[in-house]
Every structure is written in structure tokens, then in C-alpha cells.
């Protein structure tokens, strides 16, 4: 759904590509962080890869912010 708005936004080609990458990276990074942080069955606490979820959230926030500015 976001990709439809990217084409209508008043952004340069570089920013459009950046928004596409950021918004696409978020749904890949967030599940990776959840699943890869507890790879071993005996793990009771998440590992350092849990930070991928925060990185995915930051990518989604940044991409949405840039897109919103371009749409205004």
C-alpha cells in the first residue's frame, strides 16, 4: 500500500528509492530479530540479534516520515 503513495509523493528519485528500501526492510528485519535472537531451544533470554527488531522499527519510522513529508 505504501508503494502506491511513493509514486505520488513529491520526492526526488533518490528519496523515493530510499523510502522503498526502508519500508521494505522493516517487515524483513523485525521477524528476523524475533526468530534469530532465540535460535537454540534452551535459550531463556533473547540474544543480541533482538536489536534487529528495533532496527526494523527505525527503518519503518524513517521511511514513513520521509514519505509523509513528501506527501505534504
PyMOL commands that set and color helices and strands:
alter all, ss='L'
color gray80, all
select helices_A, chain A and resi 2-8+13-36+48-71
alter helices_A, ss='H'
color red, helices_A
deselect
rebuild
show_as cartoon
